[in-house]
């Protein structure tokens, strides 16, 4: 798809309690019945509302937010 993708290197320090959220393009590109994307903003809104217990709980909460967004569109991207 991309013949040349420049490497980007950045270092950050993660402290106890910090989260590194990695997701596929299927999350922000999930659309509702009006073809509106869930978007990065939807993800940024869903993450703080997720229970910050285990990674599995956070993941499930975000996927549920995407499914709620998609409801009625007849499509499933996740």
C-alpha positions in Angstrom: 0.0 0.0 0.0 2.7 2.5 1.0 5.9 2.0 -0.9 7.9 4.2 1.4 6.9 4.8 5.0 9.5 7.0 6.8 10.5 5.6 10.2 9.5 7.8 13.2 11.2 7.2 16.5 10.0 8.8 19.7 10.5 7.8 23.3 8.1 8.4 26.1 8.2 7.2 29.7 5.2 5.2 30.8 4.6 5.4 34.5 2.5 3.1 36.7 -1.1 3.7 35.8 -0.4 5.0 32.3 -2.0 3.3 29.3 -0.7 2.7 25.8 -3.7 2.3 23.5 -3.1 0.5 20.2 -6.0 0.1 17.8 -6.7 -0.8 14.2 -8.3 1.6 11.7 -11.5 -0.3 12.1 -12.2 1.5 15.3 -12.2 5.2 14.1 -13.6 4.2 10.7 -16.7 2.5 12.1 -19.7 4.4 10.7 -23.2 5.0 12.0 -26.4 4.9 9.9 -25.6 8.4 8.7 -22.1 7.4 7.5 -20.5 9.4 10.3 -17.2 7.9 11.5 -16.7 7.0 15.1 -13.4 8.8 14.6 -10.5 9.6 16.8 -12.8 11.9 18.9 -15.1 8.9 19.6 -12.2 6.9 20.8 -10.9 9.7 22.9 -14.3 10.1 24.4 -14.8 6.4 25.0 -11.5 5.7 26.6 -11.9 7.8 29.8 -15.4 6.2 30.3 -13.9 2.7 30.2 -13.4 0.9 33.5 -9.7 1.1 34.1 -9.4 -2.4 35.5 -7.8 -4.9 33.1 -6.9 -4.3 29.5 -9.7 -6.7 28.6 -12.2 -4.6 30.4 -11.0 -1.4 28.6 -11.0 -3.2 25.3 -14.5 -4.5 25.8 -15.8 -1.1 26.8 -14.4 0.6 23.7 -15.7 -2.1 21.4 -19.1 -1.7 23.0 -19.0 2.0 22.4 -18.2 1.4 18.7 -21.0 -1.1 18.4 -23.4 1.4 20.0 -22.2 4.0 17.4 -22.8 1.5 14.5 -26.2 0.4 15.7 -28.7 0.8 12.9 -26.1 1.1 10.1 -26.3 -2.6 9.3 -22.5 -2.8 9.0 -20.0 -4.2 11.4 -16.4 -3.1 11.2 -15.1 -4.5 14.4 
